[in-house]
Amino acid sequence: MAERIVVGMSGGVDSSVAALLLKQQGYDVIGVFMKNWEEEGDDGVCTAEEDWNDVREVCQTIGIPYYAVNFAKEYWDRVFSYFLDEYRAGRTPNPDVLCNREIKFKAFLDFAMQLGASKMATGHFVQTNEKGELLRGADGNKDQSYFLYMLHDEQLKKAMFPVGHMTKAEVRAIAEAHGLINSKKKDSTGVCFIGERRFKTFLQEFLPAQPGDMVAPDGKVVGHHDGLMYYTLGQRRGLGIGGCGDGRSWFVIGKDLTKNQLLVAQGEDHPMLYSTLSIAGGVTWVGDAPISVGETLRCTCKYRYRQADGPVEATLQADGKLLLRSLEPQRAVTPGQSAVLYLGEKCIGGAVVEQILDAGKTNIPGA
C-alpha cells in the first residue's frame, strides 16, 4: 500500500504542483483546502470560494481526492487575537509566521494524521533534510524559511516541501505542461483575511482609531495621523505631508504611545531609521538551542522577509530574550516583526523584535 501524504492546498500554483509531483512519485495523495477565515457576505473580503473552486479543479485534473476543512475558530483564537493585540500595543505583527506554527503545522498536521497520513506537504519554497533541519528554498527570490522559523524539527520531520528545490518559473512550467488551471494565477500577497480591501479599512472594523499629531524631530507638528496602528517604521506612502518641509520625502521614524504621536522626519537615510542593537523575545529554535544563557552566537539575521540577511551577534540573556547586535547598520528594524537567524543555508530559529536600543546612534551606511 502506498504511503499516504496529505497536501495543504491553497488554490495557488505552488501547492498544486506539490500535489502533482507527489502523485507522480507514487504516493497516495489527498488534497485538503484550509478555510481559515469566515468572510462576511459577498464583498470581496477573501477569495476563499474562488480558491476552493481552483483546488477542486486541480485535484480532478491530477486525479486525487480532495476535502475542505474549516479552521476559522482556531485561526481567530491562535492567530487573529494576537494580531489585534500587537496592533493595540503599537507594534507591526507578522501573523503569517504564527499561522504556520499554530494552524498549518499544528491543527492541519493533526488533521492529516487523523486521515491516516504519514506526512503532510505544502507548497512552501523551503527544504529540509533527514535531521529535520530547515533549509532555504533553492529559489532565493521565493525562499520562505523566514515564515517557518517557529517550527520545531519534530514538526519538520513530518512535513514535505516538494517544490522547495525548484524555481518559481519551473513550478509554473510544470503546471502549464500538465494543464493545471492555475498555472498563471497571480501569487497571493499580504495577509489573506484582509483580501482586496485597504488595510486601514479592515483594521477599523476591529480597533477604534485614535487620531493624533505627526511630529518632526524639532517638536513641530507637521500633520495629523489617523491612528498609530496604521503606520510602521520606515513608511513613506500615505502620510499626506509631502507639501511641507524642505521638499524631501517624509518617513515614519517612531511612535510615542503615551502622547499618541507619530514621529516623522525627512530623508530616507535619517539617522533614527538606523540601528544595530535590538532586543527580541519569544525565542524559538528549530532544533536544540545552539547557545546557553550568557553565550553569544555569530550568525546572520533577516529582519524582514524581503531583505538580505546580515551578520549579527546574538546573545541569550538571563530573561530568555536575545540581544541582537548587527555588525552592519540596519534600516527600519520594526517591533513586532521577526528577526530570523541563519547559519549558512540553515534557518536555526528566531524571535520577535521588542525594542530598538540605539536608533539614531549609529553611523549610516554610505554617509
C-alpha positions as a Markdown table, in Angstrom:
| # | Residue | x | y | z |
|---|---|---|---|---|
| 1 | Met | 0.0 | 0.0 | 0.0 |
| 2 | Ala | 1.4 | 3.4 | -1.0 |
| 3 | Glu | 2.4 | 5.9 | 1.7 |
| 4 | Arg | -0.3 | 8.5 | 2.3 |
| 5 | Ile | 0.5 | 12.2 | 2.1 |
| 6 | Val | -2.0 | 15.0 | 2.8 |
| 7 | Val | -1.3 | 18.2 | 0.9 |
| 8 | Gly | -2.4 | 21.6 | 2.2 |
| 9 | Met | -3.8 | 23.2 | -0.9 |
| 10 | Ser | -4.5 | 26.9 | -1.2 |
| 11 | Gly | -5.7 | 27.1 | -4.7 |
| 12 | Gly | -2.3 | 28.5 | -5.8 |
| 13 | Val | 0.1 | 27.0 | -8.3 |
| 14 | Asp | 2.8 | 26.0 | -5.7 |
| 15 | Ser | 0.7 | 23.7 | -3.6 |
| 16 | Ser | -1.0 | 22.3 | -6.8 |
| 17 | Val | 2.4 | 21.3 | -8.3 |
| 18 | Ala | 3.4 | 19.9 | -4.9 |
| 19 | Ala | 0.4 | 17.6 | -5.1 |
| 20 | Leu | 1.1 | 16.7 | -8.7 |
| 21 | Leu | 4.7 | 15.8 | -8.0 |
| 22 | Leu | 3.8 | 13.6 | -5.1 |
| 23 | Lys | 1.2 | 11.8 | -7.1 |
| 24 | Gln | 3.8 | 11.2 | -9.9 |
| 25 | Gln | 6.2 | 9.8 | -7.2 |
| 26 | Gly | 3.6 | 7.1 | -6.4 |
| 27 | Tyr | 2.2 | 8.4 | -3.1 |
| 28 | Asp | -1.4 | 8.1 | -2.0 |
| 29 | Val | -2.1 | 11.8 | -2.2 |
| 30 | Ile | -5.1 | 13.6 | -0.6 |
| 31 | Gly | -5.7 | 17.4 | -1.2 |
| 32 | Val | -7.1 | 19.4 | 1.6 |
| 33 | Phe | -8.2 | 23.0 | 1.4 |
| 34 | Met | -8.0 | 25.0 | 4.6 |
| 35 | Lys | -10.6 | 27.7 | 5.3 |
| 36 | Asn | -9.1 | 29.9 | 8.0 |
| 37 | Trp | -11.4 | 33.0 | 7.7 |
| 38 | Glu | -15.1 | 33.4 | 7.7 |
| 39 | Glu | -15.9 | 36.3 | 5.3 |
| 40 | Glu | -18.9 | 38.4 | 5.8 |
| 41 | Gly | -21.1 | 38.2 | 2.8 |
| 42 | Asp | -20.0 | 38.5 | -0.8 |
| 43 | Asp | -18.0 | 41.7 | -0.5 |
| 44 | Gly | -14.6 | 40.6 | -1.7 |
| 45 | Val | -13.1 | 40.2 | 1.8 |
| 46 | Cys | -11.5 | 36.9 | 0.9 |
| 47 | Thr | -11.2 | 34.8 | -2.3 |
| 48 | Ala | -11.9 | 31.6 | -0.4 |
| 49 | Glu | -14.7 | 30.4 | -2.7 |
| 50 | Glu | -12.6 | 31.0 | -5.9 |
| 51 | Asp | -9.6 | 29.3 | -4.3 |
| 52 | Trp | -11.7 | 26.3 | -3.3 |
| 53 | Asn | -13.0 | 26.0 | -6.9 |
| 54 | Asp | -9.4 | 26.0 | -8.1 |
| 55 | Val | -8.4 | 23.3 | -5.7 |
| 56 | Arg | -11.3 | 21.1 | -6.8 |
| 57 | Glu | -10.5 | 21.5 | -10.5 |
| 58 | Val | -6.8 | 20.9 | -9.9 |
| 59 | Cys | -7.4 | 17.8 | -7.9 |
| 60 | Gln | -9.7 | 16.4 | -10.5 |
| 61 | Thr | -7.1 | 17.1 | -13.2 |
| 62 | Ile | -4.4 | 15.3 | -11.1 |
| 63 | Gly | -6.8 | 12.5 | -10.1 |
| 64 | Ile | -6.7 | 12.8 | -6.3 |
| 65 | Pro | -9.4 | 13.0 | -3.7 |
| 66 | Tyr | -10.0 | 16.4 | -2.1 |
| 67 | Tyr | -11.6 | 17.8 | 1.0 |
| 68 | Ala | -12.1 | 21.1 | 2.8 |
| 69 | Val | -11.6 | 21.7 | 6.5 |
| 70 | Asn | -12.6 | 24.8 | 8.5 |
| 71 | Phe | -10.0 | 26.1 | 11.0 |
| 72 | Ala | -11.6 | 29.6 | 11.3 |
| 73 | Lys | -12.1 | 29.3 | 15.1 |
| 74 | Glu | -8.6 | 28.1 | 15.7 |
| 75 | Tyr | -7.3 | 30.9 | 13.5 |
| 76 | Trp | -9.2 | 33.5 | 15.4 |
| 77 | Asp | -8.1 | 32.2 | 18.8 |
| 78 | Arg | -4.5 | 31.4 | 18.0 |
| 79 | Val | -3.5 | 34.0 | 15.3 |
| 80 | Phe | -6.0 | 36.8 | 14.8 |
| 81 | Ser | -6.3 | 37.7 | 18.5 |
| 82 | Tyr | -2.6 | 38.0 | 18.7 |
| 83 | Phe | -2.6 | 40.1 | 15.5 |
| 84 | Leu | -5.1 | 42.6 | 17.1 |
| 85 | Asp | -3.2 | 42.7 | 20.5 |
| 86 | Glu | 0.0 | 43.6 | 18.7 |
| 87 | Tyr | -1.5 | 46.5 | 16.8 |
| 88 | Arg | -3.1 | 47.7 | 20.1 |
| 89 | Ala | 0.4 | 47.8 | 21.5 |
| 90 | Gly | 1.7 | 49.9 | 18.6 |
| 91 | Arg | 3.7 | 47.1 | 17.0 |
| 92 | Thr | 3.6 | 45.7 | 13.5 |
| 93 | Pro | 2.9 | 41.9 | 13.7 |
| 94 | Asn | 3.6 | 39.2 | 11.2 |
| 95 | Pro | 0.6 | 36.8 | 11.5 |
| 96 | Asp | 1.7 | 34.5 | 8.7 |
| 97 | Val | 4.6 | 33.3 | 11.0 |
| 98 | Leu | 2.1 | 32.4 | 13.7 |
| 99 | Cys | -0.3 | 30.9 | 11.2 |
| 100 | Asn | 2.3 | 28.4 | 10.1 |
| 101 | Arg | 3.1 | 27.3 | 13.6 |
| 102 | Glu | -0.5 | 27.2 | 15.0 |
| 103 | Ile | -2.6 | 26.3 | 12.0 |
| 104 | Lys | -0.7 | 24.7 | 9.1 |
| 105 | Phe | 1.8 | 22.7 | 11.1 |
| 106 | Lys | -0.3 | 22.1 | 14.2 |
| 107 | Ala | -4.1 | 22.0 | 13.6 |
| 108 | Phe | -3.7 | 20.9 | 9.9 |
| 109 | Leu | -0.9 | 18.4 | 10.8 |
| 110 | Asp | -3.1 | 16.8 | 13.4 |
| 111 | Phe | -5.9 | 16.6 | 10.8 |
| 112 | Ala | -3.6 | 15.0 | 8.3 |
| 113 | Met | -2.5 | 12.3 | 10.9 |
| 114 | Gln | -6.2 | 11.6 | 11.5 |
| 115 | Leu | -6.7 | 10.9 | 7.8 |
| 116 | Gly | -4.0 | 8.2 | 8.1 |
| 117 | Ala | -1.2 | 10.2 | 6.6 |
| 118 | Ser | 2.4 | 9.5 | 7.4 |
| 119 | Lys | 3.3 | 13.1 | 6.5 |
| 120 | Met | 1.8 | 16.4 | 5.3 |
| 121 | Ala | 3.0 | 18.5 | 2.4 |
| 122 | Thr | 2.8 | 22.2 | 1.4 |
| 123 | Gly | 3.9 | 24.4 | -1.5 |
| 124 | His | 6.4 | 26.4 | 0.6 |
| 125 | Phe | 9.7 | 27.2 | -1.1 |
| 126 | Val | 11.9 | 25.7 | 1.7 |
| 127 | Gln | 13.9 | 22.5 | 2.0 |
| 128 | Thr | 14.5 | 20.1 | 4.9 |
| 129 | Asn | 16.9 | 17.2 | 5.5 |
| 130 | Glu | 16.7 | 13.9 | 7.3 |
| 131 | Lys | 17.7 | 15.6 | 10.6 |
| 132 | Gly | 14.6 | 17.8 | 10.5 |
| 133 | Glu | 16.7 | 20.9 | 9.8 |
| 134 | Leu | 15.1 | 23.8 | 7.9 |
| 135 | Leu | 17.0 | 25.0 | 4.8 |
| 136 | Arg | 16.4 | 27.9 | 2.5 |
| 137 | Gly | 14.5 | 27.3 | -0.7 |
| 138 | Ala | 16.5 | 26.9 | -3.9 |
| 139 | Asp | 14.9 | 30.0 | -5.4 |
| 140 | Gly | 16.4 | 32.9 | -3.5 |
| 141 | Asn | 13.7 | 35.2 | -4.6 |
| 142 | Lys | 10.9 | 33.0 | -3.2 |
| 143 | Asp | 12.6 | 31.4 | -0.2 |
| 144 | Gln | 10.0 | 31.2 | 2.6 |
| 145 | Ser | 12.1 | 29.9 | 5.5 |
| 146 | Tyr | 11.6 | 33.3 | 7.2 |
| 147 | Phe | 7.9 | 32.4 | 7.7 |
| 148 | Leu | 8.7 | 28.9 | 9.1 |
| 149 | Tyr | 11.3 | 29.7 | 11.8 |
| 150 | Met | 8.8 | 29.0 | 14.6 |
| 151 | Leu | 8.6 | 25.3 | 13.6 |
| 152 | His | 10.4 | 22.6 | 15.6 |
| 153 | Asp | 12.4 | 19.8 | 14.0 |
| 154 | Glu | 9.8 | 17.3 | 15.1 |
| 155 | Gln | 7.1 | 19.1 | 13.0 |
| 156 | Leu | 9.5 | 19.4 | 10.0 |
| 157 | Lys | 10.2 | 15.6 | 10.1 |
| 158 | Lys | 6.5 | 15.1 | 9.4 |
| 159 | Ala | 6.5 | 17.7 | 6.6 |
| 160 | Met | 7.4 | 17.6 | 2.9 |
| 161 | Phe | 8.1 | 20.5 | 0.6 |
| 162 | Pro | 8.1 | 19.1 | -2.9 |
| 163 | Val | 8.8 | 22.4 | -4.7 |
| 164 | Gly | 11.5 | 23.7 | -2.4 |
| 165 | His | 14.3 | 22.6 | -4.7 |
| 166 | Met | 12.7 | 24.4 | -7.7 |
| 167 | Thr | 12.4 | 27.9 | -9.0 |
| 168 | Lys | 9.1 | 29.6 | -9.4 |
| 169 | Ala | 9.5 | 29.5 | -13.2 |
| 170 | Glu | 10.0 | 25.8 | -13.1 |
| 171 | Val | 6.8 | 25.3 | -11.0 |
| 172 | Arg | 4.7 | 27.4 | -13.4 |
| 173 | Ala | 6.1 | 25.5 | -16.4 |
| 174 | Ile | 5.2 | 22.1 | -14.8 |
| 175 | Ala | 1.7 | 23.4 | -14.0 |
| 176 | Glu | 1.2 | 24.6 | -17.6 |
| 177 | Ala | 2.5 | 21.4 | -19.1 |
| 178 | His | 0.0 | 19.4 | -17.1 |
| 179 | Gly | -2.9 | 21.6 | -17.8 |
| 180 | Leu | -3.5 | 23.0 | -14.3 |
| 181 | Ile | -6.0 | 25.8 | -14.3 |
| 182 | Asn | -3.9 | 28.0 | -12.0 |
| 183 | Ser | -0.6 | 27.8 | -13.9 |
| 184 | Lys | -0.6 | 31.6 | -14.4 |
| 185 | Lys | -2.5 | 32.5 | -11.3 |
| 186 | Lys | -1.1 | 35.5 | -9.5 |
| 187 | Asp | 0.7 | 34.9 | -6.3 |
| 188 | Ser | -1.2 | 35.9 | -3.1 |
| 189 | Thr | 0.4 | 38.7 | -1.1 |
| 190 | Gly | -0.1 | 40.1 | 2.3 |
| 191 | Val | -2.5 | 38.7 | 4.9 |
| 192 | Cys | -5.2 | 36.6 | 3.4 |
| 193 | Phe | -8.1 | 37.7 | 5.7 |
| 194 | Ile | -7.7 | 41.3 | 4.5 |
| 195 | Gly | -8.4 | 40.3 | 0.9 |
| 196 | Glu | -8.6 | 43.1 | -1.6 |
| 197 | Arg | -9.7 | 45.8 | 0.9 |
| 198 | Arg | -7.4 | 48.5 | 2.1 |
| 199 | Phe | -5.6 | 47.6 | 5.3 |
| 200 | Lys | -6.7 | 50.7 | 7.1 |
| 201 | Thr | -10.4 | 49.9 | 6.2 |
| 202 | Phe | -10.0 | 46.4 | 7.5 |
| 203 | Leu | -8.4 | 47.4 | 10.8 |
| 204 | Gln | -11.1 | 50.0 | 11.5 |
| 205 | Glu | -13.7 | 47.2 | 11.8 |
| 206 | Phe | -11.8 | 45.7 | 14.8 |
| 207 | Leu | -9.9 | 48.5 | 16.5 |
| 208 | Pro | -11.1 | 52.0 | 17.3 |
| 209 | Ala | -9.0 | 54.7 | 15.6 |
| 210 | Gln | -7.3 | 57.4 | 17.8 |
| 211 | Pro | -6.1 | 60.2 | 15.6 |
| 212 | Gly | -3.2 | 62.4 | 16.7 |
| 213 | Asp | -0.3 | 64.6 | 15.6 |
| 214 | Met | 2.6 | 63.9 | 13.3 |
| 215 | Val | 5.6 | 65.4 | 14.9 |
| 216 | Ala | 9.0 | 66.3 | 13.4 |
| 217 | Pro | 12.3 | 65.9 | 15.3 |
| 218 | Asp | 12.3 | 69.5 | 16.3 |
| 219 | Gly | 8.9 | 69.0 | 18.0 |
| 220 | Lys | 6.9 | 70.8 | 15.4 |
| 221 | Val | 3.5 | 69.4 | 14.4 |
| 222 | Val | 3.6 | 68.8 | 10.7 |
| 223 | Gly | 0.4 | 66.9 | 10.2 |
| 224 | His | -2.1 | 64.5 | 11.7 |
| 225 | His | -2.3 | 60.7 | 11.7 |
| 226 | Asp | -5.4 | 58.6 | 11.7 |
| 227 | Gly | -4.2 | 56.2 | 14.4 |
| 228 | Leu | -0.8 | 54.9 | 15.2 |
| 229 | Met | -1.7 | 51.3 | 14.3 |
| 230 | Tyr | -1.9 | 52.2 | 10.6 |
| 231 | Tyr | 1.8 | 53.1 | 10.3 |
| 232 | Thr | 5.0 | 51.2 | 10.5 |
| 233 | Leu | 8.6 | 52.2 | 10.9 |
| 234 | Gly | 10.2 | 53.4 | 7.6 |
| 235 | Gln | 6.8 | 54.0 | 6.0 |
| 236 | Arg | 6.8 | 56.8 | 3.3 |
| 237 | Arg | 3.5 | 56.5 | 1.5 |
| 238 | Gly | 0.2 | 57.7 | 2.8 |
| 239 | Leu | 1.5 | 60.3 | 5.3 |
| 240 | Gly | -0.1 | 63.2 | 3.4 |
| 241 | Ile | 2.5 | 65.8 | 4.4 |
| 242 | Gly | 4.5 | 66.0 | 1.2 |
| 243 | Gly | 4.0 | 69.7 | 0.8 |
| 244 | Cys | 5.8 | 70.8 | 3.9 |
| 245 | Gly | 9.5 | 70.9 | 4.9 |
| 246 | Asp | 12.4 | 71.0 | 2.5 |
| 247 | Gly | 10.9 | 69.0 | -0.3 |
| 248 | Arg | 12.3 | 65.6 | 0.6 |
| 249 | Ser | 10.0 | 62.7 | 1.4 |
| 250 | Trp | 8.8 | 62.2 | 4.9 |
| 251 | Phe | 9.3 | 58.8 | 6.7 |
| 252 | Val | 7.9 | 57.3 | 9.9 |
| 253 | Ile | 10.8 | 57.2 | 12.4 |
| 254 | Gly | 8.9 | 56.1 | 15.6 |
| 255 | Lys | 5.8 | 56.2 | 17.7 |
| 256 | Asp | 5.2 | 57.9 | 21.1 |
| 257 | Leu | 2.3 | 55.8 | 22.5 |
| 258 | Thr | 2.0 | 57.9 | 25.7 |
| 259 | Lys | 1.4 | 61.1 | 23.7 |
| 260 | Asn | -0.3 | 59.3 | 20.7 |
| 261 | Gln | 2.2 | 61.0 | 18.4 |
| 262 | Leu | 3.6 | 59.6 | 15.1 |
| 263 | Leu | 7.3 | 60.7 | 14.8 |
| 264 | Val | 8.3 | 61.6 | 11.3 |
| 265 | Ala | 11.4 | 63.0 | 9.6 |
| 266 | Gln | 12.6 | 63.9 | 6.1 |
| 267 | Gly | 15.1 | 61.8 | 4.2 |
| 268 | Glu | 15.2 | 58.1 | 3.6 |
| 269 | Asp | 18.6 | 57.9 | 5.4 |
| 270 | His | 17.5 | 59.8 | 8.5 |
| 271 | Pro | 19.7 | 58.5 | 11.5 |
| 272 | Met | 16.6 | 57.5 | 13.5 |
| 273 | Leu | 15.8 | 54.9 | 10.9 |
| 274 | Tyr | 19.1 | 53.1 | 11.5 |
| 275 | Ser | 20.2 | 50.9 | 14.4 |
| 276 | Thr | 22.5 | 48.0 | 15.4 |
| 277 | Leu | 21.1 | 46.9 | 18.8 |
| 278 | Ser | 17.7 | 45.3 | 19.5 |
| 279 | Ile | 16.0 | 43.1 | 22.0 |
| 280 | Ala | 13.9 | 40.2 | 20.7 |
| 281 | Gly | 11.6 | 37.9 | 22.8 |
| 282 | Gly | 9.6 | 34.7 | 22.3 |
| 283 | Val | 12.8 | 32.9 | 21.1 |
| 284 | Thr | 12.2 | 29.7 | 19.3 |
| 285 | Trp | 14.8 | 27.3 | 17.9 |
| 286 | Val | 14.1 | 24.8 | 15.0 |
| 287 | Gly | 16.2 | 22.2 | 16.8 |
| 288 | Asp | 18.2 | 22.2 | 20.0 |
| 289 | Ala | 19.2 | 25.7 | 21.3 |
| 290 | Pro | 22.7 | 26.5 | 19.9 |
| 291 | Ile | 23.6 | 28.7 | 22.8 |
| 292 | Ser | 23.0 | 28.8 | 26.6 |
| 293 | Val | 22.4 | 31.9 | 28.8 |
| 294 | Gly | 25.2 | 34.3 | 28.5 |
| 295 | Glu | 26.6 | 32.8 | 25.4 |
| 296 | Thr | 26.9 | 34.6 | 22.0 |
| 297 | Leu | 26.3 | 33.1 | 18.6 |
| 298 | Arg | 27.7 | 34.6 | 15.4 |
| 299 | Cys | 25.3 | 34.1 | 12.6 |
| 300 | Thr | 23.2 | 36.1 | 10.1 |
| 301 | Cys | 19.8 | 37.7 | 10.7 |
| 302 | Lys | 16.9 | 38.7 | 8.4 |
| 303 | Tyr | 14.7 | 41.4 | 10.0 |
| 304 | Arg | 12.1 | 41.4 | 7.2 |
| 305 | Tyr | 11.1 | 38.8 | 4.6 |
| 306 | Arg | 12.1 | 40.9 | 1.6 |
| 307 | Gln | 15.6 | 41.6 | 2.9 |
| 308 | Ala | 19.0 | 40.1 | 2.7 |
| 309 | Asp | 20.3 | 38.7 | 6.0 |
| 310 | Gly | 23.3 | 40.4 | 7.5 |
| 311 | Pro | 25.9 | 39.3 | 10.2 |
| 312 | Val | 24.8 | 39.6 | 13.8 |
| 313 | Glu | 26.0 | 38.5 | 17.3 |
| 314 | Ala | 23.0 | 37.0 | 19.2 |
| 315 | Thr | 23.4 | 36.8 | 22.9 |
| 316 | Leu | 20.9 | 34.8 | 25.0 |
| 317 | Gln | 20.1 | 36.8 | 28.1 |
| 318 | Ala | 19.0 | 35.6 | 31.6 |
| 319 | Asp | 15.4 | 36.7 | 30.9 |
| 320 | Gly | 15.3 | 34.3 | 27.9 |
| 321 | Lys | 15.4 | 37.1 | 25.3 |
| 322 | Leu | 18.0 | 37.7 | 22.6 |
| 323 | Leu | 20.3 | 40.8 | 22.4 |
| 324 | Leu | 20.9 | 41.2 | 18.7 |
| 325 | Arg | 24.0 | 43.2 | 17.7 |
| 326 | Ser | 24.1 | 43.7 | 13.9 |
| 327 | Leu | 27.6 | 44.2 | 12.6 |
| 328 | Glu | 26.2 | 46.4 | 9.9 |
| 329 | Pro | 23.6 | 49.2 | 10.5 |
| 330 | Gln | 20.1 | 48.0 | 9.8 |
| 331 | Arg | 17.3 | 50.2 | 8.4 |
| 332 | Ala | 13.8 | 50.3 | 10.0 |
| 333 | Val | 14.1 | 47.3 | 12.3 |
| 334 | Thr | 10.5 | 47.2 | 13.5 |
| 335 | Pro | 9.0 | 46.0 | 16.8 |
| 336 | Gly | 6.6 | 43.2 | 16.2 |
| 337 | Gln | 8.4 | 41.8 | 13.2 |
| 338 | Ser | 10.5 | 38.7 | 13.3 |
| 339 | Ala | 14.3 | 38.5 | 13.5 |
| 340 | Val | 15.1 | 35.2 | 11.8 |
| 341 | Leu | 18.6 | 33.6 | 12.3 |
| 342 | Tyr | 20.6 | 31.6 | 9.8 |
| 343 | Leu | 23.8 | 29.6 | 9.8 |
| 344 | Gly | 24.6 | 29.5 | 6.1 |
| 345 | Glu | 21.7 | 27.8 | 4.3 |
| 346 | Lys | 20.2 | 26.6 | 7.6 |
| 347 | Cys | 17.5 | 28.5 | 9.4 |
| 348 | Ile | 18.1 | 27.9 | 13.1 |
| 349 | Gly | 15.2 | 29.9 | 14.7 |
| 350 | Gly | 14.5 | 33.4 | 15.6 |
| 351 | Ala | 12.5 | 35.8 | 17.9 |
| 352 | Val | 10.1 | 38.8 | 17.7 |
| 353 | Val | 11.7 | 42.3 | 17.9 |
| 354 | Glu | 10.5 | 44.1 | 21.0 |
| 355 | Gln | 12.8 | 47.1 | 21.4 |
| 356 | Ile | 15.3 | 49.1 | 19.4 |
| 357 | Leu | 18.2 | 50.2 | 21.7 |
| 358 | Asp | 20.3 | 52.6 | 19.6 |
| 359 | Ala | 18.2 | 54.2 | 16.9 |
| 360 | Gly | 20.0 | 57.3 | 15.7 |
| 361 | Lys | 23.2 | 56.5 | 17.4 |
| 362 | Thr | 25.0 | 54.5 | 14.7 |
| 363 | Asn | 26.8 | 55.5 | 11.5 |
| 364 | Ile | 24.6 | 55.4 | 8.4 |
| 365 | Pro | 26.0 | 53.2 | 5.7 |
| 366 | Gly | 27.3 | 55.2 | 2.8 |
| 367 | Ala | 27.0 | 58.5 | 4.6 |
